[in-house]
Amino acid sequence: MDHSLTLDDGREVTIRTATECDAFGVLVLIDAVARERVYLLNTEAYWGVEGQREWIRALHRTGGTMLVTEAPEGALVAWADLARTNVALTRHTATLGTGVRAGWRDAGLGRALLQEITRAARELGIEKLELHVRSTNARAIHVYESLGWQHEGVGLRAYKQDGMYEDRVQMGLWLGLA
């Protein structure tokens, strides 16, 4: 599903489906975003290359997927994944995980990647997307809202970092029947 994209700032990237061969690049990407300590729940990617490879395999095995965005020189600069379970009552849903590397934000990449992963979700027969986002991540919340995501709840003081509490915002996007 390779898809070339020109960002708002003129840079070119390719959005494609991740494979096990991308495990190292995805691990480095997630680690870079996690170490910013602002966007993700983890503060480092501690699971290693084999753990990342298994996560990519598991996503595909359970009917989900991962998309990555590759810069012209080959570095991965963003990802979005859809995780599904085999639990009967939630099989129609997938949980979204996503991130964009510093230096690649505010150029339309996150929005474009979310649109692509939503298309992929529909192709996979997913009827509803769900996510959790840190309440302080106003940039992401704004993008989700602009793409039709709805607020579904708040987990008060769900996260704690450096002695400070933060709320968890739960959002959902209904895609309709497959």
N, CA and C atoms as a LAMMPS dump frame, in Angstrom:
ITEM: TIMESTEP
0
ITEM: NUMBER OF ATOMS
534
ITEM: BOX BOUNDS ff ff ff
-5.0000000000000000e+02 5.0000000000000000e+02
-5.0000000000000000e+02 5.0000000000000000e+02
-5.0000000000000000e+02 5.0000000000000000e+02
ITEM: ATOMS id mol type element x y z
1 1 1 N 0.822 -1.19 0
2 1 2 C 0 0 0
3 1 3 C 0.861 1.246 0
4 2 1 N 2.021 1.217 -0.624
5 2 2 C 2.883 2.4 -0.671
6 2 3 C 2.115 3.592 -1.23
7 3 1 N 2.248 4.711 -0.528
8 3 2 C 1.552 5.93 -0.919
9 3 3 C 2.496 7.102 -0.704
10 4 1 N 2.866 7.776 -1.782
11 4 2 C 3.736 8.939 -1.659
12 4 3 C 2.919 10.14 -1.226
13 5 1 N 3.558 10.998 -0.442
14 5 2 C 2.86 12.15 0.117
15 5 3 C 3.808 13.334 0.158
16 6 1 N 3.321 14.492 -0.3
17 6 2 C 4.058 15.735 -0.157
18 6 3 C 3.482 16.474 1.036
19 7 1 N 4.321 16.75 2.025
20 7 2 C 3.87 17.427 3.237
21 7 3 C 3.665 18.917 2.976
22 8 1 N 3.021 19.577 3.912
23 8 2 C 2.746 21.008 3.787
24 8 3 C 4.014 21.833 3.6
25 9 1 N 5.132 21.34 4.122
26 9 2 C 6.399 22.076 4.007
27 9 3 C 7.229 21.653 2.786
28 10 1 N 6.634 20.822 1.915
29 10 2 C 7.293 20.414 0.672
30 10 3 C 8.103 19.135 0.748
31 11 1 N 8.337 18.606 1.948
32 11 2 C 9.087 17.349 2.06
33 11 3 C 8.244 16.187 1.545
34 12 1 N 8.931 15.205 0.986
35 12 2 C 8.281 14.007 0.462
36 12 3 C 8.479 12.844 1.431
37 13 1 N 7.431 12.057 1.625
38 13 2 C 7.518 10.84 2.43
39 13 3 C 6.713 9.741 1.739
40 14 1 N 6.917 8.523 2.199
41 14 2 C 6.138 7.389 1.723
42 14 3 C 5.464 6.738 2.92
43 15 1 N 4.166 6.526 2.824
44 15 2 C 3.421 5.794 3.843
45 15 3 C 3.239 4.378 3.315
46 16 1 N 3.602 3.392 4.15
47 16 2 C 3.511 1.995 3.717
48 16 3 C 3.223 1.094 4.907
49 17 1 N 2.838 -0.132 4.606
50 17 2 C 2.598 -1.125 5.642
51 17 3 C 3.93 -1.606 6.2
52 18 1 N 4.02 -1.645 7.515
53 18 2 C 5.242 -2.121 8.169
54 18 3 C 5.354 -3.632 8.037
55 19 1 N 6.587 -4.096 7.942
56 19 2 C 6.873 -5.526 7.949
57 19 3 C 7.831 -5.807 9.105
58 20 1 N 8.079 -7.063 9.349
59 20 2 C 9.013 -7.451 10.402
60 20 3 C 10.401 -6.85 10.165
61 21 1 N 10.744 -6.625 8.915
62 21 2 C 12.049 -6.033 8.585
63 21 3 C 12.175 -4.606 9.108
64 22 1 N 11.074 -3.976 9.432
65 22 2 C 11.079 -2.609 9.951
66 22 3 C 11.261 -2.55 11.462
67 23 1 N 11.401 -3.691 12.116
68 23 2 C 11.412 -3.727 13.585
69 23 3 C 12.432 -2.774 14.191
70 24 1 N 13.651 -2.77 13.692
71 24 2 C 14.675 -1.891 14.266
72 24 3 C 14.3 -0.427 14.068
73 25 1 N 13.903 -0.053 12.867
74 25 2 C 13.535 1.33 12.579
75 25 3 C 12.344 1.803 13.397
76 26 1 N 11.357 0.934 13.574
77 26 2 C 10.187 1.281 14.384
78 26 3 C 10.6 1.442 15.841
79 27 1 N 11.439 0.546 16.322
80 27 2 C 11.909 0.63 17.708
81 27 3 C 12.644 1.957 17.953
82 28 1 N 13.522 2.345 17.041
83 28 2 C 14.256 3.602 17.166
84 28 3 C 13.29 4.785 17.146
85 29 1 N 12.308 4.737 16.256
86 29 2 C 11.305 5.804 16.147
87 29 3 C 10.485 5.937 17.429
88 30 1 N 9.928 4.817 17.907
89 30 2 C 9.122 4.859 19.121
90 30 3 C 9.962 5.325 20.3
91 31 1 N 11.191 4.856 20.377
92 31 2 C 12.067 5.262 21.467
93 31 3 C 12.301 6.773 21.45
94 32 1 N 12.51 7.335 20.264
95 32 2 C 12.752 8.78 20.158
96 32 3 C 11.542 9.567 20.655
97 33 1 N 10.342 9.158 20.274
98 33 2 C 9.132 9.86 20.71
99 33 3 C 8.902 9.627 22.2
100 34 1 N 9.112 8.402 22.666
101 34 2 C 8.901 8.085 24.083
102 34 3 C 9.826 8.899 24.977
103 35 1 N 11.073 9.081 24.57
104 35 2 C 12.047 9.795 25.405
105 35 3 C 11.744 11.29 25.534
106 36 1 N 10.84 11.795 24.709
107 36 2 C 10.396 13.178 24.887
108 36 3 C 9.542 13.318 26.155
109 37 1 N 8.986 12.198 26.624
110 37 2 C 8.215 12.14 27.87
111 37 3 C 6.964 13.021 27.852
112 38 1 N 6.42 13.243 26.664
113 38 2 C 5.275 14.134 26.529
114 38 3 C 4.075 13.435 25.897
115 39 1 N 4.298 12.529 24.965
116 39 2 C 3.221 12.009 24.131
117 39 3 C 2.805 10.582 24.436
118 40 1 N 3.741 9.716 24.761
119 40 2 C 3.453 8.294 24.922
120 40 3 C 3.375 7.916 26.397
121 41 1 N 2.92 6.704 26.653
122 41 2 C 2.842 6.219 28.029
123 41 3 C 4.177 5.661 28.505
124 42 1 N 4.98 5.202 27.577
125 42 2 C 6.318 4.724 27.92
126 42 3 C 7.31 5.867 27.774
127 43 1 N 8.372 5.817 28.556
128 43 2 C 9.413 6.838 28.454
129 43 3 C 10.642 6.317 27.723
130 44 1 N 10.564 5.086 27.244
131 44 2 C 11.595 4.5 26.387
132 44 3 C 11.02 3.228 25.772
133 45 1 N 11.61 2.82 24.662
134 45 2 C 11.22 1.568 24.016
135 45 3 C 12.145 0.48 24.565
136 46 1 N 11.705 -0.176 25.604
137 46 2 C 12.541 -1.111 26.357
138 46 3 C 12.45 -2.558 25.865
139 47 1 N 11.591 -2.85 24.91
140 47 2 C 11.293 -4.24 24.539
141 47 3 C 12.226 -4.817 23.495
142 48 1 N 13.123 -4.043 22.932
143 48 2 C 14.123 -4.563 22.015
144 48 3 C 13.594 -4.866 20.627
145 49 1 N 14.526 -5.181 19.731
146 49 2 C 14.178 -5.418 18.329
147 49 3 C 13.283 -6.642 18.194
148 50 1 N 13.614 -7.738 18.895
149 50 2 C 12.787 -8.942 18.764
150 50 3 C 11.386 -8.701 19.306
151 51 1 N 11.268 -7.956 20.383
152 51 2 C 9.945 -7.606 20.903
153 51 3 C 9.152 -6.773 19.917
154 52 1 N 9.824 -5.853 19.235
155 52 2 C 9.147 -5.03 18.223
156 52 3 C 8.733 -5.884 17.036
157 53 1 N 9.606 -6.804 16.634
158 53 2 C 9.287 -7.707 15.529
159 53 3 C 8.055 -8.54 15.872
160 54 1 N 7.992 -9.035 17.105
161 54 2 C 6.831 -9.83 17.529
162 54 3 C 5.57 -8.982 17.565
163 55 1 N 5.675 -7.71 17.981
164 55 2 C 4.505 -6.824 18
165 55 3 C 3.964 -6.627 16.585
166 56 1 N 4.835 -6.411 15.613
167 56 2 C 4.401 -6.249 14.219
168 56 3 C 3.725 -7.526 13.732
169 57 1 N 4.317 -8.681 14.03
170 57 2 C 3.711 -9.973 13.658
171 57 3 C 2.342 -10.128 14.288
172 58 1 N 2.236 -9.802 15.585
173 58 2 C 0.974 -9.96 16.313
174 58 3 C -0.107 -9.05 15.753
175 59 1 N 0.255 -7.84 15.39
176 59 2 C -0.74 -6.932 14.797
177 59 3 C -1.353 -7.557 13.554
178 60 1 N -0.521 -8.067 12.672
179 60 2 C -1.02 -8.669 11.428
180 60 3 C -1.774 -9.979 11.705
181 61 1 N -1.264 -10.777 12.634
182 61 2 C -1.876 -12.07 12.951
183 61 3 C -3.289 -11.913 13.51
184 62 1 N -3.537 -10.846 14.252
185 62 2 C -4.848 -10.655 14.888
186 62 3 C -5.786 -9.773 14.072
187 63 1 N -5.407 -9.446 12.841
188 63 2 C -6.295 -8.673 11.982
189 63 3 C -6.103 -7.178 12.077
190 64 1 N -5.002 -6.743 12.662
191 64 2 C -4.669 -5.321 12.698
192 64 3 C -3.583 -5.022 11.691
193 65 1 N -2.925 -3.898 11.864
194 65 2 C -1.844 -3.535 10.949
195 65 3 C -1.023 -2.416 11.553
196 66 1 N 0.096 -2.129 10.927
197 66 2 C 0.913 -0.972 11.271
198 66 3 C 1.341 -0.303 9.978
199 67 1 N 1.188 1.005 9.942
200 67 2 C 1.705 1.799 8.839
201 67 3 C 2.899 2.592 9.352
202 68 1 N 3.897 2.757 8.503
203 68 2 C 5.046 3.587 8.832
204 68 3 C 5.206 4.636 7.738
205 69 1 N 5.825 5.736 8.116
206 69 2 C 6.127 6.796 7.163
207 69 3 C 7.635 6.882 7.048
208 70 1 N 8.1 6.79 5.821
209 70 2 C 9.54 6.739 5.554
210 70 3 C 9.982 8.001 4.817
211 71 1 N 11.033 8.613 5.315
212 71 2 C 11.641 9.766 4.652
213 71 3 C 12.48 9.276 3.475
214 72 1 N 12.815 10.152 2.533
215 72 2 C 13.582 9.73 1.348
216 72 3 C 14.887 9.01 1.667
217 73 1 N 15.556 9.381 2.774
218 73 2 C 16.825 8.724 3.11
219 73 3 C 16.627 7.392 3.802
220 74 1 N 15.357 6.992 4.044
221 74 2 C 15.068 5.682 4.613
222 74 3 C 14.695 5.674 6.079
223 75 1 N 14.87 6.776 6.784
224 75 2 C 14.507 6.818 8.207
225 75 3 C 12.991 6.809 8.37
226 76 1 N 12.528 6.086 9.374
227 76 2 C 11.1 6.09 9.691
228 76 3 C 10.814 7.292 10.582
229 77 1 N 9.779 8.061 10.231
230 77 2 C 9.509 9.316 10.936
231 77 3 C 8.132 9.358 11.589
232 78 1 N 7.288 8.368 11.334
233 78 2 C 5.968 8.317 11.973
234 78 3 C 5.419 6.903 11.832
235 79 1 N 4.503 6.555 12.726
236 79 2 C 3.832 5.267 12.641
237 79 3 C 2.403 5.407 13.137
238 80 1 N 1.577 4.456 12.743
239 80 2 C 0.233 4.292 13.292
240 80 3 C -0.054 2.8 13.267
241 81 1 N -0.579 2.286 14.37
242 81 2 C -0.913 0.861 14.403
243 81 3 C -2.332 0.651 14.905
244 82 1 N -2.92 -0.439 14.452
245 82 2 C -4.252 -0.866 14.861
246 82 3 C -4.121 -2.218 15.535
247 83 1 N -4.419 -2.259 16.821
248 83 2 C -4.317 -3.503 17.589
249 83 3 C -5.717 -4.04 17.847
250 84 1 N -5.907 -5.325 17.528
251 84 2 C -7.192 -5.996 17.759
252 84 3 C -6.964 -7.156 18.713
253 85 1 N -8.049 -7.586 19.319
254 85 2 C -7.989 -8.774 20.166
255 85 3 C -8.936 -9.823 19.597
256 86 1 N -8.861 -11.004 20.143
257 86 2 C -9.794 -12.068 19.752
258 86 3 C -10.957 -12.171 20.719
259 87 1 N -11.132 -11.168 21.579
260 87 2 C -12.25 -11.142 22.525
261 87 3 C -13.535 -10.92 21.73
262 88 1 N -14.504 -11.817 21.898
263 88 2 C -15.714 -11.804 21.075
264 88 3 C -16.443 -10.467 21.087
265 89 1 N -16.591 -9.857 22.244
266 89 2 C -17.403 -8.647 22.339
267 89 3 C -16.718 -7.396 21.799
268 90 1 N -15.412 -7.44 21.597
269 90 2 C -14.7 -6.263 21.093
270 90 3 C -14.005 -6.53 19.762
271 91 1 N -14.316 -7.621 19.131
272 91 2 C -13.644 -7.99 17.882
273 91 3 C -13.881 -6.964 16.775
274 92 1 N -14.953 -6.204 16.854
275 92 2 C -15.266 -5.207 15.83
276 92 3 C -14.461 -3.908 16.007
277 93 1 N -13.658 -3.833 17.069
278 93 2 C -12.906 -2.613 17.37
279 93 3 C -11.411 -2.835 17.199
280 94 1 N -10.695 -1.732 17.144
281 94 2 C -9.233 -1.756 17.173
282 94 3 C -8.772 -0.532 17.957
283 95 1 N -7.666 -0.695 18.633
284 95 2 C -7.069 0.405 19.384
285 95 3 C -5.955 1.017 18.546
286 96 1 N -5.989 2.337 18.419
287 96 2 C -5.011 3.067 17.629
288 96 3 C -3.842 3.507 18.494
289 97 1 N -2.649 3.307 17.981
290 97 2 C -1.433 3.865 18.56
291 97 3 C -0.72 4.627 17.464
292 98 1 N -0.159 5.768 17.788
293 98 2 C 0.471 6.564 16.74
294 98 3 C 1.502 7.521 17.325
295 99 1 N 2.413 7.969 16.488
296 99 2 C 3.401 8.952 16.902
297 99 3 C 4.145 9.508 15.707
298 100 1 N 4.626 10.732 15.872
299 100 2 C 5.389 11.422 14.83
300 100 3 C 6.672 11.953 15.463
301 101 1 N 7.779 11.699 14.82
302 101 2 C 9.089 12.131 15.32
303 101 3 C 9.188 13.661 15.32
304 102 1 N 9.873 14.203 16.328
305 102 2 C 10.148 15.644 16.379
306 102 3 C 10.826 16.066 15.08
307 103 1 N 10.487 17.232 14.61
308 103 2 C 11.024 17.723 13.351
309 103 3 C 10.139 17.392 12.167
310 104 1 N 9.162 16.524 12.377
311 104 2 C 8.235 16.124 11.321
312 104 3 C 6.797 16.496 11.668
313 105 1 N 6.608 17.174 12.773
314 105 2 C 5.274 17.587 13.203
315 105 3 C 4.899 18.914 12.548
316 106 1 N 3.621 19.216 12.585
317 106 2 C 3.083 20.484 12.063
318 106 3 C 3.295 20.661 10.566
319 107 1 N 3.329 19.544 9.834
320 107 2 C 3.465 19.607 8.375
321 107 3 C 2.376 18.781 7.693
322 108 1 N 1.346 18.358 8.474
323 108 2 C 0.255 17.582 7.9
324 108 3 C 0.479 16.079 7.903
325 109 1 N 1.62 15.638 8.416
326 109 2 C 1.927 14.213 8.399
327 109 3 C 1.006 13.408 9.307
328 110 1 N 0.805 13.874 10.536
329 110 2 C -0.06 13.143 11.461
330 110 3 C -1.463 12.982 10.917
331 111 1 N -2.016 14.051 10.386
332 111 2 C -3.369 13.999 9.802
333 111 3 C -3.43 13.01 8.638
334 112 1 N -2.459 13.1 7.729
335 112 2 C -2.446 12.196 6.57
336 112 3 C -2.315 10.744 7.005
337 113 1 N -1.468 10.491 7.994
338 113 2 C -1.282 9.127 8.482
339 113 3 C -2.562 8.611 9.142
340 114 1 N -3.248 9.462 9.889
341 114 2 C -4.521 9.055 10.497
342 114 3 C -5.569 8.744 9.435
343 115 1 N -5.595 9.512 8.366
344 115 2 C -6.534 9.228 7.278
345 115 3 C -6.212 7.892 6.614
346 116 1 N -4.928 7.607 6.433
347 116 2 C -4.523 6.331 5.821
348 116 3 C -4.845 5.139 6.726
349 117 1 N -4.585 5.277 8.031
350 117 2 C -4.855 4.153 8.935
351 117 3 C -6.356 3.932 9.069
352 118 1 N -7.144 4.992 8.944
353 118 2 C -8.604 4.848 8.98
354 118 3 C -9.081 4.094 7.741
355 119 1 N -8.505 4.4 6.581
356 119 2 C -8.844 3.644 5.368
357 119 3 C -8.468 2.169 5.54
358 120 1 N -7.291 1.927 6.095
359 120 2 C -6.855 0.549 6.325
360 120 3 C -7.808 -0.165 7.277
361 121 1 N -8.286 0.538 8.307
362 121 2 C -9.224 -0.055 9.259
363 121 3 C -10.505 -0.497 8.552
364 122 1 N -11.011 0.353 7.691
365 122 2 C -12.225 -0.007 6.939
366 122 3 C -11.983 -1.244 6.082
367 123 1 N -10.817 -1.293 5.418
368 123 2 C -10.486 -2.453 4.577
369 123 3 C -10.38 -3.723 5.407
370 124 1 N -9.979 -3.602 6.661
371 124 2 C -9.866 -4.756 7.552
372 124 3 C -11.191 -5.132 8.21
373 125 1 N -12.258 -4.388 7.913
374 125 2 C -13.567 -4.69 8.474
375 125 3 C -13.761 -4.192 9.897
376 126 1 N -12.937 -3.271 10.329
377 126 2 C -13.055 -2.711 11.67
378 126 3 C -14.179 -1.682 11.664
379 127 1 N -15.046 -1.778 12.665
380 127 2 C -16.194 -0.889 12.729
381 127 3 C -15.982 0.315 13.64
382 128 1 N -15.066 0.193 14.601
383 128 2 C -14.84 1.286 15.533
384 128 3 C -13.364 1.342 15.915
385 129 1 N -12.834 2.572 15.922
386 129 2 C -11.479 2.803 16.396
387 129 3 C -11.546 3.457 17.769
388 130 1 N -10.6 3.089 18.618
389 130 2 C -10.523 3.65 19.963
390 130 3 C -9.093 4.066 20.236
391 131 1 N -8.936 5.026 21.163
392 131 2 C -7.594 5.418 21.583
393 131 3 C -7.664 6.063 22.95
394 132 1 N -6.517 6.105 23.588
395 132 2 C -6.307 6.885 24.807
396 132 3 C -5.244 7.916 24.477
397 133 1 N -5.442 9.134 24.951
398 133 2 C -4.47 10.202 24.713
399 133 3 C -4.283 10.977 26.008
400 134 1 N -3.073 11.407 26.237
401 134 2 C -2.792 12.207 27.429
402 134 3 C -3.527 13.545 27.314
403 135 1 N -4.155 13.968 28.395
404 135 2 C -4.976 15.182 28.366
405 135 3 C -4.175 16.431 28.008
406 136 1 N -2.882 16.419 28.222
407 136 2 C -2.042 17.576 27.901
408 136 3 C -1.626 17.619 26.43
409 137 1 N -1.96 16.591 25.668
410 137 2 C -1.571 16.526 24.26
411 137 3 C -2.646 17.208 23.401
412 138 1 N -2.752 18.511 23.553
413 138 2 C -3.786 19.284 22.865
414 138 3 C -3.669 19.19 21.349
415 139 1 N -2.441 19.13 20.841
416 139 2 C -2.228 19.035 19.391
417 139 3 C -2.9 17.784 18.834
418 140 1 N -2.658 16.645 19.466
419 140 2 C -3.247 15.397 18.985
420 140 3 C -4.762 15.411 19.147
421 141 1 N -5.247 15.861 20.298
422 141 2 C -6.691 15.902 20.532
423 141 3 C -7.377 16.747 19.468
424 142 1 N -6.786 17.873 19.123
425 142 2 C -7.36 18.743 18.085
426 142 3 C -7.437 18.017 16.735
427 143 1 N -6.369 17.323 16.362
428 143 2 C -6.37 16.6 15.082
429 143 3 C -7.432 15.506 15.109
430 144 1 N -7.506 14.734 16.201
431 144 2 C -8.524 13.684 16.282
432 144 3 C -9.922 14.275 16.139
433 145 1 N -10.194 15.345 16.867
434 145 2 C -11.524 15.979 16.797
435 145 3 C -11.829 16.432 15.379
436 146 1 N -10.86 17.01 14.691
437 146 2 C -11.08 17.517 13.334
438 146 3 C -11.357 16.394 12.339
439 147 1 N -10.972 15.174 12.695
440 147 2 C -11.216 14.009 11.833
441 147 3 C -12.439 13.211 12.28
442 148 1 N -13.219 13.767 13.206
443 148 2 C -14.489 13.142 13.585
444 148 3 C -14.456 12.28 14.823
445 149 1 N -13.316 12.175 15.483
446 149 2 C -13.235 11.396 16.712
447 149 3 C -14.064 12.08 17.798
448 150 1 N -14.712 11.276 18.632
449 150 2 C -15.558 11.774 19.714
450 150 3 C -14.918 11.466 21.065
451 151 1 N -15.115 12.38 22.006
452 151 2 C -14.692 12.137 23.389
453 151 3 C -15.654 11.13 24.002
454 152 1 N -15.119 10.098 24.624
455 152 2 C -15.96 9.061 25.226
456 152 3 C -15.782 8.954 26.726
457 153 1 N -14.764 9.581 27.261
458 153 2 C -14.578 9.512 28.702
459 153 3 C -13.236 10.061 29.12
460 154 1 N -13.092 10.221 30.419
461 154 2 C -11.853 10.715 30.996
462 154 3 C -11.515 9.863 32.206
463 155 1 N -10.298 9.399 32.255
464 155 2 C -9.782 8.71 33.435
465 155 3 C -9.005 9.725 34.26
466 156 1 N -9.589 10.146 35.349
467 156 2 C -8.958 11.175 36.173
468 156 3 C -7.683 10.652 36.828
469 157 1 N -6.627 11.453 36.744
470 157 2 C -5.338 11.122 37.35
471 157 3 C -4.877 9.702 36.978
472 158 1 N -5.11 9.317 35.751
473 158 2 C -4.765 7.968 35.288
474 158 3 C -3.27 7.782 35.079
475 159 1 N -2.565 8.866 34.842
476 159 2 C -1.134 8.802 34.599
477 159 3 C -0.406 9.619 35.66
478 160 1 N 0.806 9.176 35.995
479 160 2 C 1.614 9.91 36.958
480 160 3 C 3.061 9.881 36.49
481 161 1 N 3.62 11.056 36.323
482 161 2 C 5.007 11.186 35.878
483 161 3 C 5.667 12.295 36.686
484 162 1 N 6.797 11.984 37.255
485 162 2 C 7.546 12.958 38.052
486 162 3 C 6.683 13.591 39.14
487 163 1 N 5.837 12.782 39.757
488 163 2 C 4.999 13.247 40.853
489 163 3 C 3.773 14.041 40.439
490 164 1 N 3.569 14.218 39.132
491 164 2 C 2.434 14.989 38.624
492 164 3 C 1.421 14.046 37.981
493 165 1 N 0.144 14.299 38.257
494 165 2 C -0.936 13.493 37.698
495 165 3 C -1.436 14.109 36.393
496 166 1 N -1.946 13.236 35.55
497 166 2 C -2.486 13.665 34.269
498 166 3 C -3.681 12.78 33.939
499 167 1 N -4.685 13.37 33.321
500 167 2 C -5.876 12.616 32.952
501 167 3 C -5.667 11.873 31.632
502 168 1 N -6.41 10.775 31.483
503 168 2 C -6.426 9.99 30.241
504 168 3 C -7.74 10.307 29.524
505 169 1 N -7.642 10.762 28.291
506 169 2 C -8.823 11.031 27.484
507 169 3 C -9.063 9.839 26.578
508 170 1 N -10.267 9.285 26.643
509 170 2 C -10.633 8.195 25.751
510 170 3 C -11.463 8.76 24.614
511 171 1 N -11.087 8.393 23.383
512 171 2 C -11.794 8.871 22.184
513 171 3 C -12.121 7.689 21.303
514 172 1 N -13.157 7.867 20.487
515 172 2 C -13.56 6.814 19.564
516 172 3 C -14.007 7.387 18.238
517 173 1 N -13.885 6.571 17.201
518 173 2 C -14.345 6.94 15.867
519 173 3 C -15.161 5.789 15.312
520 174 1 N -16.442 6.022 15.103
521 174 2 C -17.337 5.003 14.558
522 174 3 C -17.176 4.99 13.04
523 175 1 N -16.849 3.851 12.492
524 175 2 C -16.664 3.711 11.053
525 175 3 C -17.887 3.105 10.385
526 176 1 N -18.803 2.555 11.175
527 176 2 C -19.983 1.928 10.622
528 176 3 C -19.761 0.459 10.335
529 177 1 N -20.786 -0.154 9.872
530 177 2 C -20.694 -1.589 9.571
531 177 3 C -19.787 -1.813 8.384
532 178 1 N -18.997 -2.88 8.49
533 178 2 C -18.03 -3.205 7.443
534 178 3 C -18.711 -3.702 6.178
